[in-house]
Amino acid sequence: MSTVRSSGSTTHNSTSSSPDRLACFVAAVIGVLAAVIALVDAPHAGRIATWGVSAVAIASWAVAAVVLVARTPRLGFTCSLVSLGGGLAMLVMRVGDRQGLGVDNAARRLADVAALLTMAAVVHVVLSLPDGVLKTRGRQLSAVAWYGVALAVGAYYFAGAKALSPWPLALAWCVAVGSALPALRGRYVDASARSRQLVQSLVAGSALALTFVVILITLHSLVDWPVDVGAPLLALSCLVPLGLGVGASNISSHVDRLLVHLITALGTVTIVAGAYLLAVRGFDKAPTTHTDRNLLWWAMAAAAVAAVAQLGLRGRFSRIATSFTYGAREAPDEVVRSFGTRMTRAIPMDELLLQLVESLRKTLSLASAEIFTGNGEVLDLVVSVPDRPTRALHVTRDERQVISRAGVSGNAWASVWLPSIATSDAVGPLRVAPISHAGELLGIIVVSKVVGAVAFREEDDRVLSDLARQVGLALHNAQLDTALQTSMDELRRQADELRASRARVVASGDAERRRVERNLHDGAQQHLVALAVNLRLTKDVVTEDPEAAVQMLDELGAAVQETIRELRELAHGIYPPLLVDSGLGEALKAVVNRSPLDVELITEGIGRYGGDVEAAVYFCCLEALQNAGKHAPSAHVVVRVWEESGSLLFEVRDDGPGFDIRTAQRGHGFVNMMDRLGAIGGAVRWESEIGHGTAVRGSLPLD
């Protein structure tokens, strides 16, 4: 049913967006046709490039509108309005130029108004990204404000019979679009992945356009090339709608990587261009001759080539400098950064430590690097480069405290506190870095150089200290993970035992109810049926043979007593009345008196307890006595119950033949006792050896 509702919703949205799509197509087509008409009948051949580029820009907005309307109809419709406004502006301007009325005629001023409204429509597009809807009140007011500004400025120029200069118009476009971009950042962060691609493509197109705009303006300001920047700037503006169209298509999956490079390139170009403009224009040293312009041109070209080459060769130069300075491909502190990065990945601790000692040996030009770990009085060698046989360092408790508080130490310190290291085959410059966390020693890092090598520097000691701190954190986390996993395993085991215990309790209860039903049916019920039959027979013979009736009544009395006895035994098996009335001591005394075994009962200062506690101890002792009677019928049995340390304890011990508890299987009786005690927080255990009897001990908390 949810699928049906979803389909209905989709159909409704598609139907409701059909007018927007139709209007989008109509506006885009009209705008392109107007631009084509203006281009075909351009009155001045010298301006054909500007007219042609303008037509291409309008067509770019039309293409973006057609591509966007299939995904976001409202955004596509707004883009079509930009195309329509630009096309109408071109057509009206062409009419004014054709009439030969000059640049200040009404048609030209009307074209300026259309251009300003087109600028406001572009701002509307940016504000409505990524879905084409002005959702917030602020965005709606901003769009209305820019439309109002466009109309006000257009009315001012129209009423004053003035034509709008291209440079202020271009500046106004940049300010308008720039003012809308900061609000786009928040929408970009909260947008979906597909919507982010649309925004990324728009910004990528804008960044690429701005990069070339900066280059063109710089060249025009310094060397007067190109002479007319209008046509190139219009051509670059096509990258903005094309970026929107690419973002709405399926070819923008990697635009995020391209965007990073484009923004980097834009920043680099802006800095270089600003430096040239400041050096040349700021100090009023503008070139005046053709030779000066050529020289400046080649200087800027060389700077551009150098900037591009630096981006590609920066990493290689860094590696060469690092290798020359440190004798390795990486700086020593790079080991610390790379280890911190690898700690966040799913890498086994042994592999992580091995990578660490290998990196240390390369970056510090070491003869050997070793890591010892351990929690007790023994520190075991876990990794070493080069590979060495496994060995251990023995440290006392006091020595562990001294080592954990020590910093990175050298040969003299090691000869006092770790002489086995200082006297080993690594007799060159030595460093020992304790691995500790919260004052607890978890291991040590031991590094050494060959005899006669350059001693360790202060920078090397700092790297070892930072590494030891990070390794200590990693080892501490590994211990926590191990403890957590052990706790989880124990919880799973207890949960499994609890589920099994509950299942056994349910099964035992069902079996007990069936036993009671069977005993009632086969015992007391049969006696009662026989009594009913004999009563009817007695009634029949009482008048005919009084003596026989008296004899039958005597037999009925004996039968009633037998029935009462069976019912008492049955009730006693379910829950002994004596346990309820007199407590655990008297109930166990009755069990001992009825037992055929040689039983000694010891109850030391016990009183009355909860019904569940007394019942658990009573039935566990009864179960243990039954097992003793089954496996050791001639043994002497001692039943002891006492209270100690807030718990009620019991023990049933016999001097029978015993058994090997390691090979014995848990019987039904032991499982019953374990379930009964475990249900109320108690525990039971069996102790036995062949030839030394058996003892069953249990405890129950009284809190």
N, C-alpha and C positions, 0 to 999 in steps of 0.2 A: 504494500500500500504506500510505503514511503517513496518507492520508485515512481508510482503513478503521480503522486503529488509533485515530485521533482520534475517530471516531464511536463506536467501542466504548467508549472512555474516557468520553465524554459520557454514554452510556447508563448506564454503571455509576454515575457520580456522581449522575445523576438518580434512579436506583433507590435508592441508599444514602441520599439525602436525603428520600425519601418519608416515613419515620417521623417525622422532624423536622417536616416540613410538617404532617402530620396532628396531631401533638401540639401544634404551634403554634396551629392552628385551634381545636382543642378547648379549650386553655387560654384563648385569647382570648374564645371564645364564653362559657365558664363565667364568666370575670371580668366580662364585660359584663352577662350575665344576673343575676349576683349584685348588681351595682350597680343595675340596673333594679329588681329586687325591693326592694332597700333604699330606693330613691328613691320608688317607688309607695306604699309603706306607711310613709313617714316619720312618726314619732310627734309631732314638734313642728313646727307650721307656721312658727314663727319661725326655724327652722334650715333651711327648705326650700332657701334659696339655697346654703348650704354643701353640703347633700346633692346638689343638682343639679350644682353645679360639680365636686364630687368624681366624680360619675358621668361627666361630660364628660371629665375628666382620664383616667379609666380607659378610656373609649372611645377617647381619643386614642392611648393606648399600644396598644390592640388594633388600631386602624387601622394604626399604624406597624408592628406585628408582621406583619399581613397583607401590607403592601406590601413589607417587607423579606424575607419568607420566600421570595419568588420569586427573589431575587438572592443573598442570604446566609441560608440556612436557619437556621444556628445563632444568628445575631444576631436574626433574627425570633423564634426560640423564646425567647430570653432576654427580649425585649420582651414576649412573651405572658405570661411569668412575672410581670413587673411588673404587667400588667393583672390577672392572676389574683389576685396577692397583694392588690392594692388592692380588688378586688371582694369578696374574702372578708373583708377588714377591715371594709368598709362593712356587709356582711351580718351579721357577728357583732356589730358595734356596734349595728345596728338591733335585733337580738334582745335585747341587754342593755337598751337604752332602752325597748323595748316592755314588758319585764317590770317596769320602774319600779324598778330596783334601784340607781339612782344611777350616778355616774361611776366608782365604785370597785368595781363588780361584776366577776366573773370574765370575763364576756363582753367587757367594755370592755378589761380588761387583755390578753385574748387578741387583741383587735383591735390593741392597741399592738404586740404581738409581730409580728403580720402586717405592720404598717406598717414596723417596723424591718427585717424581712426584705425587704420591697419596696425599702427604701432600699439595702440591700446588692445587690439585683438591678440597680438603676440603676447602681451603681458597676461591677458586672459588665459591663453594656452598654458603659460608657465604656472600661473596660480592654480589652474584646475588639474594639474598633473597629480597622480598618474591615471585617474579614472575619468577625467573630464568634468568633474562636478565640484562646484565651489561649496564645500560642505560647511565650513565655519563662517560665522558672521564676519570675522575679520577679513577673510579672503573675498567675501562678497562685497564688502565696503571698499576694499582695495581696487577690485575690478571696476566698480562703478566710479570710483574717484578718478581712475586713469581715463575712462571714457569721457568723464566730465572735463578733465584737463585737456584732452584732445579736442573736444568740441569748443572749449573756451579759447584755446590758442588759435584754432582754425577760424573761429568767428572774429577774433581780433585782427588777424592778418587779412581775412576776407573783407571786413569793413574798412580797413585802412588801405585797401587796394595795394597791398604789398605781397610780394612772393616770398615764400619761406626759403631761406638759404639751405643748401644741402648739408653743410657742416653742422649747423645747429640741430638739424633734423637727425643726422647720424648720432650726434651726442645725446640727443633726447632718447633715441632708441636704446643706446647703451645704458643710460641711467635707468630707464624704465625696466628693462630686462634685468639689470643688476639688482634693482630693488626687490624684485620678485624671487630671486634665487635664494636668499637666506631662509625664507619660509619653506623652501622646498626640502631643506635638509631634514627637518623633523618628519615630514611625510615620507621621505626616503627611508628613514630608519624603521618606521612602523609598517612599510609596504611589504607586500608579498614578493617572492623571488622574481616572478614574471614582471611585476610592476617596477621592481628595482632595475631590471634590464632596460626598461623603457627610459627611466630617468638617466641611467648610466649612458645610454646611447645619445640622448639629448646633450648631456654635459660633455661627452666625448666630441660630438660634432662642434659644440660651441668652443671647447678648448682648442681644437684643431683650427677653427676659424680665427680665434683670437691670436693664436701663435703667428699665423700668416699676416693678420692685421697689424700686429706689433712690428713685424719685419717690414711690411710695406710702408707704414708710417715712418719708421726709422730711416729707411732708404730714401723716401721722398723728402724728409726733412734735411738729410745730410747731403745727398748727391742728386737731388731732383729727379729721382727715378722711382717709379714711373711718373711721367709728367701729370697724367690724369689718373687719380686713384679711385675715381668714382666707380668705373666699370669693375676693377679688381675687387673692390670692397663689396659691391653687389654680388659678384660671383662667389665670394667667400661666404656671404650670408646664406647661400644655398645649402651649406653644410648643416645648418640648424634644422630645417625641415627634413633633410635626408637622414639626419641622426634619429629623428622621431620615427621616420618610416622604417629604418633598420631595427629600431628597438621593438616595433610592433611585429616584426617578422620573426622567422625561426633561425636567423643567421647571426643572432647576437648573443650566443651562449658564452663567448669568451671576451665580451666587450669590457668586462671589469679589468682584465689585465691590460688591455689597450688603454683604458682610461688612466691607469696609474702612470704609464709612460708618457701619455699626452700631457697630463698635468705637470709632470716633472719637466718635460720639454718646454712647456709654457713658462714655468718659473725661470728656467735657465735662460731662455730667449729674452724674457723681460728684464732680467738682471743685466745681461750683456748689452741690450739696447739702451737701457737706462744709463749704463756707464758711458756709452758712446755719446748719447745726447748730452749728458752732463759735461763730458770732456770737451765736446766740440761747441755746442750751443751755450753751455753755461759759462765758458770762458771766452765767448764771442770769437771763436776761431773757425768760423764756417769757411769751407773751401770756396775760392772765388774763380779759379781757373780750371780748365779741363784736366790739366795734369794733377792738380790737387784732388779733384773729385775721383779720378782713377786711382790715385794712391789710397785715398780713404776707402774706396770700394774694395780694393784688394786687401786692405787691413781688416775690414769687417768680414770678408770671406775667409781670411785666415783664422780669425777669431771663432767663426762658426765651425770651421773644420776642427780646430783645436778643442772646442767644447764637445763636439760629437765624439772625437777620438778619446777624450778624457773619460767620457761615460763608458766606453767599451773597454778601455785599458786600465781603469782605476783598480779593479780587482787584481789584475796581474801585477801592477806596480806595488800594491799592498803586500802581495805574497813575496815578491822579490825583496822588499824592504824588511819584512819579518824574517825571512830566511837569512839575510845578511846580519841582522841585529841579534837574533836569538839562535841562529843555527838550526832552525826548524821552520816548518811551514806555518805554524801557528804561534802566537804570542803565549807566554805562560798563563796569563789570566784567561785566555780562551778556553783552557781546560776546565776552569771553574764554570764558565757560562755554558759550555757544552754538556757538562755533567748535570747541571741543573735542568737543562732541557731534556736530557735522556731520562731523568728521574720521573718525569710526567708521563712516560710511555710505559707500556706493558712489557718491560724487559726484566728477565730474571736477575736476582741480585748478584749471583755469581758472574753472569755475563757482564753486568754493569760494572762490577769491580775490576774485571779483567780489562775492559775497555779503558777504565780509568788509569790503571798502572801502565798500559801501553801508551796512552796519551802522555802521561807524566814522563816516561822514559824518552819519548821523542822530543818533547818541548823543553825539557830541562837538561838534555844530553846526559842521561844517567847511565851508570853501569848496571844498576839493578833497581827494581821497585817491588816492594812486598806489602801485603796487607794481612795483619793478624786480627782475628776476632774471637770473642769468647766472653762469657758472663761469670764463670767461676774463677778458680785459681790457675786456669790454663788458658793461654791464648794460642789458638791454632792458626797455622799458615793456610790461608784459603786461596790466595792468588799470588803469583809472582812472575816477573819478567826480568831475566829469562827464567824458564820453568825450573823449579828446584824441588827436591823431595820434600814430602810433608814433614813438618817438625812443629814443636810446641815450645812455648815459653811459659815457665812456671813463675807466677807472681803471687805473693801473699796478699792478704787483705789490706795491710798497711801500705804495701807497695802499690796496690791498685789506686789507693787514694792519692798518693804522691804523683803517680803517672797521670791520673785524670786531671790534676790541677796544673800540671806543667804545660808550658807552651811548646813551640817547635824547638827542639834541643839538638845539640851536636854530639861529637864523639866523646867529649869529657863527661857529659851527663849520662850518656848511654853506658860508659864503662863502669859507672857507679850503680845505676839502677837496672840496667839490662846488659850485664857483661857478656852474656852469650851472643848478643848481636855485635857488640863492639869488638869481640875477639874472633869473629867469623872471618870468612874469606874476603868479605867486603871491608877492607881496612882503609879505604880512601875517605874523602870528606863524606860525612854521614849526617843525616837528618832524621829525627824521630818525631812524628806528629801524633799526639794522642787523639783517638776517636772517642768522644764522650758526648753524653746528652744528659742535661739536668744533673751534672756532677757524677754520673755513673759511667765508668770506663767500659766501652764496648769493643775496643780494639786499638790498634796502632798502625800507622803508615810508616814504613821504613824505606828510605831512598838513599842511595850512595852513588858516588862517582869513582872513577878509576884513580889510582894513586898518582898524585902530581897534577890532577886536574884543578881548574879554577874553583875556588871555594864558592859555596852557596851565597847568593846575594840576599839582601833584605827583601827584594821583590819575590824571590823564590820562597822565602819563609812565609811571606804573606799568602802566596798562592797555596802552599801546603796547609796553612792554618784554615783558610776558607774551605779548602777541599775536605779537611778532616771534620769541620763543622757540618758540612752538607752530608758527608758519609755517615756521621753520627745520627743525623736526622733520618737518613734513609734506613739505617739499621734499626733505629727505634721504631720507625713505622713498620718495618718488616716484622719485628717482634709483636707489635700490636696486631698486625694482620694475622700472624700465626696464632696468637692468643684468641683473637676473635674467631678464627676458623675452628680452633679447638672447642671454644664455647658453643659455636653453632653446631658442630658435630655432636657435642654432648646434649644440646637441646633437641636435636633431631632424634638421638637415641632415646632420650627420655620421652619425647613425644610418641615415638613408635611403641615404647613400652607402655605408655599410658593408654594408647589406642588398643593395644593387645590386652592390657589389663581390663579395660572397660568391656571389651568384647567377652573376655572370660567371665567377668562379673555378671554380665547379662546372661551368658550361657549357663553359668552356675545357678543363677536365680531361677531360670526356666527349668533346669534339671531338678532343683529342689522342689519347685511347685509340682512337677510331675511325680516326684517321689512321694510327696505328701498326699497327692491325689490317689496314687496307687495304694499306699498304705491304708488310707481311709476306705478305699473300695474293697481291698482284699481283706482287711482286718476288721475294723470297727463296724463298717457297713454290713458285712456278712453276719457278724454277731447280732447286730440289731435286727436284721431280717429274720434270723433264726429265732430271736426272742419274740418277734411278732407272731411267727407261725406257732411257736409253743404256747403262747398266750391264748391263741384261738383254740388249740387242742385242749388246753386246760379248762377253758370255758365249757367245752363240749362234755368233758368227763367229770366235771365237778359235782354234778347232780347224780350221776350214775355210779361213780366210784370215788368217794371222797378221799379214801386213803391214797389212791393213785394220784389224785389231784394235789394232795399235800406233798407227795414225793416230787411231782413235776414242779411245784412252786419252789421247793428247795433247789432243784436243778436250775430253775430260772434265776434264782438269787445268785448262785455261783457264776452263772453266765454273765449276769450284770456286773459282778465284781471283776470278771476277766475283761469285759469290755471297758470298764473304767480304767483298769491297769494299762491296757493297750493305748487308750487315749492319753493317759498321763505320759507314757513313754514317747508317744508321738509328739506331744506338746513339749516334752523335755528336749527332744532332738531339734525342735524348731527354735526354741528359746527357753532355757531352763527357768522356771518360776523362782527357784531358790536364788538365782543370780539377781533377779529384780528385787526380791524381798530382803535378802540378807547380804548381798554383795559378793565380791570376787572370792574372798577367802573361804566362805562357807560353801560356795558353789564348787570350788576346786576340791574341798575336803570331801564333798559328796562323790565327786568323780574318782578320787583316790580310793575311797571306801568300796566303790563298785568295781574297781579295776582288778583283774586277776594278777597283775604284776606286783612285784615287791617295790612299792612306791613310798618315798619319803617326801613330805610336803613341808616347805619352809616359807612362811609369809612374814616378812619383817616390817612391821609398822605400816602396813598398807591400810587405806581407808576406802571411802566410797568415791567413785569417779563417774564420769559421764557414761551413759549407756553404751555408746559406740566404743569407748576405750575398754570398758570391762568386757564387753562381748568379744572384742578383738583378741584380748589376752586369753580369755577363757577358751575360745575355740581353737586358738593357736596351740595352747597347752594340750587341749584334748586331741588335736591332730598329731602333735608330737608323741603323746602317749600311745596312740593307735599305731604309729609307725614303729615305736619301740616294741610294742607287743607283736608286731608282724615280723620284725627282723631280729629282735633280741628278746624272746619270750621269757628267758630265765635270768635276765639281767636285773641288777638293782638300779632303780631309776630315782633321781632326785629332781623334784620340781621346786623351783625357787622363784619367788616374786618379791620385788622390793622397789622402793622409790629412791632415786638418786639424781641430784643436780637438775631438778625440774623435769625429770622423765620417769616413766614407769617402765621398769625392766623386768624381764622374765628369762628363765633358763630351764631347759629340760635336758638333763644329762644322764646318760646310762653308761655302764661299764661293759657293754656288749662287744661283739667282734669288730665293729667299725667297718669302714670302707675307704677307698681312695677317692677323695673328693674331686681330684683333678680329672678323673675319667668318668665319674658318675654323672648321670643325666638328671636334670630337675624333674622330679616326679609330680604327680598331681597334688599331693599334700603340700609340698614346698611352694608350688605356684599359688595354691589357695592362701597360704599364710602370707606370701609376699603381696598378693593383691589386697588382702584384707587389711594388712598393716599400712601398705602404701597409700590406700585410699584416704587415710586420716593422718598422713605425714610420718608414719613409722617406718621401721626397717627390720629385716630379719637376716640372719646368716647362719650357716651350718659349718661346724668344725668337726672333723673326724679323721682318724688315722687307723689303718688296719691293726687290730690288736689292742687299740687304746680307746675304744668306745666312740660315742657320738654325742655332740652337744648342739642344741638348737637355742640360739640367743636372739632376743628381740628387744626393741625399745620403742616407746611411744612418747612424744612430747606432751606435757600436761598444760602448756600455755594456751 
